[in-house]
């Protein structure tokens, strides 16, 4: 079952064995899902798995980004002032 979460800067989301931190919201260039070079708002996500630290990492994300870590899929819905909205699917 997918769940929507709002990540606020410097506050950690904990979901079972997954922890997600977010910071560094700023304007930057990235390659959108359709392959176009785009300028927009991006954010840093810090991903941590409690029992599998080799999966821990930091990723820069923007609206439409999709990540996986362990058994979780993360879709970034929006990046705005002080917050990132994600959909988390176990």
Number of C-alpha atoms within 10 A of each C-alpha: 5 12 10 14 14 15 20 17 18 13 12 14 16 12 11 9 11 19 15 19 18 23 19 13 21 14 11 12 12 17 11 15 12 6 8 9 10 12 12 13 18 23 23 18 20 16 21 21 19 12 9 12 10 8 13 16 13 13 12 15 21 24 20 15 17 15 13 14 16 13 8 12 15 19 19 19 17 17 22 15 10 16 18 25 17 23 15 18 14 15
